[in-house]
Amino acid sequence: MASIEAMIKWMKDREGKVTYSMTNRLGPNSYDCSSSVYFSLIAGGFLPSGSMGNTDTLFGDLERNNWRQVAPVNGNYRVQRGDVFIWGARGASGGASGHTGIFVDSVDNIIHCNYGYNGITTNNHDVIWGYNGRPPITVYRSAAAKPEPPKLPTKNPEQPIKKGINYETHVSKVGWMNNVANGALSGSTGYNLPVEAVKILFKNNQIQASVSYRAHVSSIGWMPWVKDGQLGGTTGQSKAVEAIQAKLTGEAANYYNLEYQAHVADKGWMSWVKDGATAGTTGQKKSLQALKMKLVRKPIDQGTSQPTTKGVSYRMHLANEGWLGYVTNNQMAGTTGLGIESQCLEVYVDGKKENVQIDAHVAEKGWLTNTGGTTGQKLSLQAVKLKLKNGLEKQYDISYQVHVSEKGWMSWVKNGAVAGTTGQKLAIQAIRIKLTNK
């Protein structure tokens, strides 16, 4: 009895073990596309022993042995395991003018003996077809073959855009896979389906930033940079994305590295790269099939190690970060958009702490006099009052503005007024302080 599995097994047994040759095409060490298909059809019991021909004679040999053409539906072939394809016009597809192989599944993966990889390999049909200029296709199926339901990867559950890095891939035969975020897999593995396009979006309402990215596409190369959810790549053209580059811009680039990882045909998951580096391959004709992206926070580098001797300088102690460096007049001390609580504030005026009084409202303690908060107690700073002393209050106003969790930047106040909140359990995350002449 004829067997599709025995036919494919003949090819699989030689995958990666033989070379391609149109001169020495009858084995056992080398074959060309048509001779390997003839031998596999014989092994499967579909052709008599001793049968041999070329790509052009294969049309008739298949039809005489009860193989039927598969009709396209809306321009696409609904293939299944064991279908045989022939590229090229009948009567003019011999030699280098044609190509043939066998589908190994219903999502367009083929096994074929080919010049490009110098032997028998498994590849995505549409990718290889695109590399070869999209020649005419004829697909044959044995009359004895049973229909197979298509096996396609499922889409990710629909979910809204969330804080962090969001991304979505357009996968061959499936379409857009729905948004994922922060390290989740987009695309598919195990189906050999290429990604054809990507959309990437950075979201954080408290940080002014965006993400820029570009795709390297089969038969096109690097496409222009796009940003903030725009399409990188192509759809409807059967062109595989082979690599991507992506980077943060704006304030987010000060806080985060954008790291990403590509799953590539014949290679699997490659190493993580970051900040504009290439994930995937170029020049190897290997499609990118899945993608993961994540934000990795950088160490916070802010200010200087010593306060200034003139004017105002100040620094924040942050949860899990410790003391940051000193900043000066109207600069931000602390962070926004990272969700990091401040715990203590230190202020110098003209190089001296004693020139300013700080009162701090601290979680679980309430108002503390003549201190900027606490360290080592994991207690958030929630409100502050600042006053100049030692005669400086007659020369200057001290104004200050705090950034509070869930509220953002609050209004400027000055000269001992309360900045922040009490009784709401909301932490100060950042502060700006400035002196102005009276």
Salt bridges, closest charged atoms under 4 A:
GLU5 OE1 - ARG81 NH2 2.82
ASP13 OD2 - LYS9 NZ 2.79
GLU15 OE1 - LYS12 NZ 3.28
ASP32 OD2 - ARG25 NE 2.75
ASP61 OD1 - ARG64 NH2 2.59
GLU63 OE1 - ARG90 NH2 2.85
ASP83 OD2 - ARG141 NH2 2.78
ASP108 OD2 - LYS173 NZ 2.66
ASP126 OD1 - HIS125 ND1 3.06
ASP126 OD2 - LYS173 NZ 3.20
GLU196 OE1 - HIS170 ND1 3.37
GLU242 OE1 - HIS216 ND1 3.15
ASP266 OD2 - LYS286 NZ 3.12
GLU321 OE2 - ARG297 NH2 2.57
GLU346 OE1 - ARG315 NE 2.72
GLU346 OE2 - LYS353 NZ 2.77
ASP397 OD2 - LYS414 NZ 3.88
ASP397 OD1 - LYS438 NZ 3.89
